[in-house]
Amino acid sequence: MSGPNTRLAPRRIAAWAAAGAAVLVCAYAVVASIVTTPRFDPTDLSVPPGVVALIAFTAVCFATVGALIAARVGSVIGWLLLGIGFCIAVTLAGMATVATNASGARWGQWLQQWISLVPLVLMVFVLLLFPDGHLPSRRWRPAIWLAYLTAAVILVQPITPYVSSRGHLTNPIGLHALNGTILVNNQSGFAVLPFATVAAVASAFARYRHADEITRQQLKWFALAGIAVGCGYLVQNITWFTEKWTSKTVAGAGLVLLVMTFAAVPIACGFAILRYRLYDVDRIISRSAAWLILTGIVLVVFGAVVSITSLILPRSSQVGIAAATLAAAAVINPLRHRVQAAVDRRFNRTHYDAVHLVEDFAMQLREAVSADTISKELAWVVAEALEPSTMSIWTDTTLAQPAQLTTLPSAGQLQVSRT
């Protein structure tokens, strides 16, 4: 027997097998990091076990969501996300192998030197092809050719010579004839990758301008994840710049937050491509923007009150902190409603208009006395706020003659039938 399910079976098996392998590789990396602290050699940074666990969680998110999309939809986006998760997992495993000084340390070093760049290239393809797996138009073929060039340059890195930061590990298959060229130390990859990324982002904006409503909602999910990652980068850079005035713990917390935001990318892609709660993105964006603005205002008020009280009462820092806390608590509730209304007016206009329609109808109900008038007003409000295809209202004022009211909003007509 053969059918759609049997034809899809190999694809599903391959997707979930790759995701399972990524999970096992991440588990190995996390366990090995507990024994000894790994080091990411290309940037010569030590990676604590907690950060390894967070990166492993991000890799599992990419692999799991990618496998789910690839198995159910068969979209190339699913395979790209799965590849990103698997490459991150292999990078962690290579770091752990080097840190434990196992027999395969040279190969672990070789893996992390080049495969850590592959997720960046795959993300360029995701930007170009999201959400349907095709380019916005033929005019964007040069952009994907640039992405292919970037991938080719990265795939040359496994044969380029290098010396690890500790100086005792070299490329087991390096061609010394490439010494002194731009291919060494990923120089060529970092030279081409920014241009490919800019072209991919531009293609996403172009796709949004000419997309239908469903595609725009999908792109909004992806943009929401991008905003989350951007905020993570901003916080991480702020903590790094302020490390001399704060502490290394604060800088580490900024790095952890950045790593956690990367998990938003596969999660948003899953919601968008699988179209689960697709139209909730406007509400999420408005709520997120409102809380970010509100948090910024409260922090400004807190810092201003602390600064003023420290000038007036320099010896009483506790009084300043207490006064700042009370001031922040006093402004948070009044500001929350005003900020949310302003954000809804800009980013979630449909919800904003619907709320005002319902509020106006509630005011009219206090003065209305006619059941027919109330029914017609109710039908109009529901049609404007929810835009249903059909609607029925049953009234039992007579208990013997219920009335059914049906409206077709697109035609703008009300039809009443008695039973």
C-alpha positions as a printed Julia matrix, in Angstrom:
419×3 Matrix{Float64}:
   0.0    0.0    0.0
   1.1    3.51  -0.72
  -0.43   6.84   0.12
   0.34  10.28   1.44
   1.16   8.99   4.92
   3.58   6.35   3.64
   5.32   8.87   1.38
   5.75  11.26   4.31
   7.07   8.58   6.66
  10.78   8.74   5.6
  10.79  12.51   5.92
   9.26  12.38   9.38
  11.65   9.65  10.52
  14.67  11.61   9.26
  13.51  14.84  10.92
  12.84  13.32  14.32
  16.01  11.2   14.16
  18.1   14.32  13.57
  16.31  16.13  16.41
  16.92  13.17  18.73
  20.6   13.13  17.81
  20.84  16.86  18.59
  19.26  16.27  22.01
  21.74  13.46  22.8
  24.71  15.58  21.71
  23.48  18.46  23.9
  23.11  16.1   26.86
  26.72  14.95  26.41
  27.94  18.56  26.28
  26.03  19.56  29.43
  27.29  16.57  31.42
  30.87  17.13  30.25
  30.71  20.83  31.17
  29.96  19.91  34.77
  33.26  18.06  35.01
  35.36  20.82  33.44
  34.62  24.31  32.11
  34.66  24.39  28.28
  36.25  27.19  26.31
  35.02  28.58  23.01
  38.34  28.79  21.21
  37.53  31.19  18.32
  36.87  33.98  20.86
  38.92  32.5   23.73
  36.02  32.65  26.2
  35.31  30.28  29.06
  31.71  29.03  29.1
  30.33  28.09  32.56
  28.11  24.99  32.87
  24.98  27.11  33.37
  25.54  28.95  30.09
  26.26  25.63  28.36
  22.9   24.36  29.6
  21.12  27.46  28.28
  22.8   27.16  24.9
  21.88  23.49  24.82
  18.26  24.42  25.58
  18.32  26.85  22.65
  19.74  24.14  20.38
  17.01  21.72  21.47
  14.36  24.36  20.72
  15.72  24.88  17.23
  15.98  21.14  16.56
  12.57  20.24  18.0
  10.6   23.0   16.28
  12.51  22.38  13.05
  11.68  18.68  13.16
   8.02  19.47  13.88
   7.78  21.83  10.89
   9.7   19.47   8.6
   7.57  16.49   9.6
   4.18  18.17   9.39
   4.6   20.77   6.65
   7.71  19.64   4.83
   8.92  23.22   4.57
  12.59  23.95   3.95
  12.4   26.34   6.92
  11.99  23.34   9.2
  15.14  21.72   7.88
  17.07  24.98   8.23
  15.99  25.35  11.87
  16.87  21.72  12.47
  20.31  22.31  10.96
  20.88  25.34  13.19
  20.03  23.34  16.31
  22.23  20.43  15.29
  25.22  22.68  14.5
  24.93  24.43  17.87
  24.8   21.04  19.6
  27.89  19.81  17.72
  29.74  23.02  18.62
  29.01  22.42  22.3
  30.14  18.81  21.99
  33.39  19.93  20.37
  34.04  22.4   23.19
  33.35  19.73  25.8
  35.66  17.24  24.06
  38.53  19.72  24.05
  37.93  20.66  27.7
  38.02  17.04  28.88
  41.28  16.4   26.95
  39.77  13.31  25.4
  41.46  11.4   22.62
  39.39  13.27  20.04
  40.35  16.74  21.32
  41.91  17.74  17.99
  38.73  16.85  16.12
  36.6   18.61  18.71
  38.7   21.74  18.2
  38.37  21.29  14.44
  34.56  21.11  14.71
  34.09  24.24  16.81
  36.44  26.27  14.6
  34.13  26.15  11.57
  30.76  24.63  12.42
  30.01  27.45  14.91
  29.61  29.78  11.91
  27.17  27.55  10.03
  24.09  28.62  12.12
  24.72  32.24  11.09
  24.67  31.26   7.41
  21.58  29.09   7.84
  19.8   32.02   9.54
  20.45  34.1    6.42
  18.6   31.46   4.38
  15.76  31.49   6.93
  15.42  35.26   6.52
  15.38  34.94   2.73
  12.87  32.07   2.51
  10.57  32.63   5.5
   7.7   31.71   5.73
   6.85  29.7    2.57
  10.31  28.49   1.56
  10.5   30.7   -1.56
  12.08  34.03  -2.42
   9.79  37.09  -2.43
  10.38  37.4   -6.19
  12.96  36.64  -8.87
  14.59  40.01  -8.27
  16.02  38.6   -5.02
  18.03  35.85  -6.71
  21.31  37.8   -6.26
  20.64  37.82  -2.52
  20.41  34.05  -2.33
  23.46  33.73  -4.6
  25.32  35.85  -2.04
  24.07  33.51   0.68
  25.36  30.51  -1.29
  28.72  32.26  -1.67
  28.84  32.8    2.09
  28.05  29.13   2.7
  30.78  28.06   0.26
  33.33  30.28   2.0
  32.4   28.87   5.4
  32.65  25.29   4.12
  36.26  25.95   3.05
  37.24  26.63   6.67
  37.65  22.93   7.66
  40.81  22.69   5.52
  42.38  26.0    6.53
  45.28  25.87   9.03
  44.93  27.31  12.51
  46.5   27.14  15.96
  44.23  27.04  19.0
  44.38  29.7   21.7
  46.21  27.24  23.95
  48.73  26.61  21.18
  48.78  22.81  21.3
  45.97  21.92  18.87
  46.21  22.35  15.11
  43.99  21.45  12.18
  44.4   17.72  11.52
  43.56  18.2    7.81
  44.78  21.77   7.31
  46.44  22.75   4.03
  49.48  24.85   4.9
  49.5   26.25   1.37
  46.58  28.47   2.47
  48.66  30.23   5.14
  48.62  33.99   4.76
  45.42  34.06   2.71
  42.07  35.61   3.59
  40.66  32.12   4.2
  42.55  31.76   7.49
  40.75  32.48  10.79
  37.36  32.82   9.09
  38.33  36.24   7.69
  36.54  35.64   4.39
  33.4   34.4    6.14
  33.15  37.45   8.36
  33.78  39.69   5.32
  30.88  38.28   3.26
  28.37  37.41   6.0
  27.28  41.01   6.88
  26.35  41.77   3.27
  24.33  38.56   2.99
  22.55  39.35   6.26
  21.63  42.88   5.18
  20.26  41.55   1.87
  18.21  38.92   3.72
  16.7   41.49   6.09
  15.85  43.74   3.14
  14.07  40.84   1.43
  11.92  40.31   4.55
  10.82  43.97   4.46
  10.05  43.69   0.75
   8.03  40.54   1.32
   5.98  42.24   4.02
   5.07  45.16   1.75
   3.52  42.91  -0.91
   2.23  40.08   1.31
  -1.33  39.05   2.08
  -2.82  39.18   5.57
  -1.74  35.67   6.61
   1.85  36.16   5.44
   2.01  39.5    7.25
   0.92  37.85  10.49
   3.61  35.19  10.02
   6.24  37.84   9.41
   5.1   39.69  12.52
   5.84  36.59  14.59
   9.33  36.45  13.11
   9.82  40.18  13.7
   8.75  39.71  17.32
  11.51  37.14  17.79
  13.98  39.5   16.12
  12.99  42.29  18.5
  13.53  39.95  21.46
  17.03  39.06  20.23
  17.77  42.74  19.58
  16.74  43.65  23.12
  18.94  40.84  24.41
  21.92  42.25  22.48
  21.18  45.73  23.83
  21.05  44.57  27.45
  24.16  42.45  27.0
  26.15  45.36  25.55
  24.96  47.67  28.34
  26.08  45.17  31.0
  29.46  44.81  29.3
  30.04  48.57  29.14
  28.98  49.02  32.77
  30.98  46.07  34.09
  33.65  48.34  35.59
  30.97  50.1   37.69
  28.84  47.05  38.5
  30.31  43.56  38.59
  31.09  40.54  36.44
  27.91  38.92  37.75
  25.79  41.61  36.08
  27.71  41.19  32.82
  27.22  37.44  33.02
  23.5   37.94  33.59
  23.33  40.04  30.42
  25.01  37.25  28.46
  22.61  34.67  29.89
  19.65  36.85  28.91
  20.99  37.14  25.36
  21.34  33.38  25.06
  17.8   32.88  26.33
  16.35  35.29  23.74
  17.69  33.13  20.87
  15.11  30.48  21.77
  12.4   32.95  20.72
  13.36  32.5   17.04
  12.34  28.83  16.62
   9.31  29.27  18.87
   8.06  32.19  16.78
   8.7   30.25  13.58
   6.66  27.36  14.94
   3.68  29.58  15.74
   3.92  31.3   12.34
   4.38  28.34  10.0
   2.07  25.94  11.83
  -0.42  28.85  12.14
  -1.18  28.1   15.78
  -2.79  31.17  17.4
  -1.49  33.13  14.43
  -3.56  36.24  15.0
  -2.53  36.61  18.66
   0.73  38.23  17.56
  -0.76  41.74  17.54
  -1.82  41.37  21.15
   1.57  39.97  22.16
   3.43  42.8   20.4
   1.26  45.48  22.03
   1.62  43.94  25.49
   5.39  43.5   25.11
   5.89  47.06  23.86
   3.71  48.45  26.66
   5.61  46.61  29.39
   8.99  47.59  27.92
   7.99  51.26  27.87
   6.49  51.03  31.35
   9.63  49.34  32.7
  11.81  52.06  31.22
   9.67  54.81  32.75
   9.68  53.16  36.17
  13.47  52.71  36.06
  13.91  56.37  35.13
  11.67  57.45  38.02
  13.49  55.14  40.42
  16.93  56.39  39.34
  15.84  60.04  39.45
  14.42  59.77  42.97
  17.51  57.92  44.22
  19.8   60.57  42.68
  17.81  63.49  44.14
  17.57  62.0   47.63
  21.29  61.13  47.61
  22.07  64.79  46.95
  19.75  66.01  49.69
  20.52  63.25  52.2
  23.98  61.93  51.24
  24.33  59.87  54.42
  21.02  58.1   54.2
  20.99  55.85  51.14
  18.24  53.63  52.6
  15.86  56.57  52.69
  16.53  57.26  49.02
  15.89  53.65  48.02
  12.69  53.55  50.04
  11.47  56.83  48.54
  12.31  55.63  45.02
  10.44  52.38  45.58
   7.34  54.22  46.81
   7.49  56.65  43.86
   7.8   53.81  41.35
   4.89  51.94  42.96
   2.78  55.11  42.88
   3.22  55.76  39.16
   3.07  52.21  37.82
  -0.71  51.68  37.92
  -1.79  55.04  36.42
   0.88  54.78  33.75
   0.11  51.17  32.83
  -3.37  51.91  31.44
  -2.27  55.04  29.59
   0.77  53.39  28.05
  -1.24  50.32  27.04
  -3.91  52.48  25.41
  -1.29  54.45  23.49
   0.46  51.29  22.3
  -2.83  49.64  21.29
  -3.75  52.73  19.32
  -0.54  52.32  17.32
   0.17  48.57  17.17
  -3.16  46.86  17.9
  -5.72  49.18  16.35
  -8.36  46.48  15.86
  -8.44  45.66  19.57
  -8.36  49.35  20.46
 -11.38  50.15  18.25
 -13.29  47.08  19.45
 -12.85  48.06  23.1
 -14.16  51.56  22.43
 -17.14  50.19  20.48
 -18.09  47.95  23.4
 -17.65  50.8   25.89
 -19.88  53.11  23.82
 -22.52  50.38  23.5
 -22.47  49.86  27.27
 -23.15  53.59  27.74
 -26.09  53.44  25.3
 -27.65  50.51  27.12
 -28.28  52.71  30.15
 -30.72  54.85  28.18
 -32.17  52.33  25.69
 -35.66  50.94  26.33
 -36.63  49.31  23.04
 -35.68  45.64  22.57
 -35.55  46.04  18.78
 -33.21  49.02  19.06
 -30.94  47.16  21.46
 -30.86  44.12  19.15
 -29.9   46.19  16.13
 -27.22  48.08  18.05
 -25.84  44.82  19.45
 -25.73  43.29  15.97
 -23.88  46.33  14.61
 -21.35  46.37  17.47
 -20.59  42.64  17.15
 -20.27  42.95  13.37
 -17.82  45.85  13.65
 -15.78  44.42  16.53
 -15.6   40.72  15.6
 -16.51  40.7   11.87
 -18.4   37.37  11.92
 -19.76  35.83   8.71
 -23.18  35.25  10.29
 -24.75  36.06  13.62
 -27.96  35.1   15.44
 -29.65  36.67  18.46
 -32.46  34.96  20.35
 -34.71  37.01  22.59
 -37.18  35.47  25.02
 -39.17  38.56  26.04
 -42.42  36.82  25.09
 -41.18  33.3   25.9
 -43.53  32.07  23.18
 -42.29  34.03  20.17
 -38.48  33.91  20.13
 -36.92  36.06  17.44
 -33.84  35.16  15.43
 -31.75  38.05  14.12
 -29.11  37.3   11.51
 -26.69  39.83  10.09
 -24.28  39.65   7.2
 -21.64  42.33   7.88
 -20.22  42.24   4.37
 -23.58  43.13   2.87
 -24.47  45.55   5.65
 -27.99  44.17   5.89
 -30.0   42.87   8.83
 -32.46  40.04   8.35
 -34.96  39.13  11.08
 -37.0   35.93  11.01
 -39.68  34.95  13.52
 -40.31  31.36  14.59
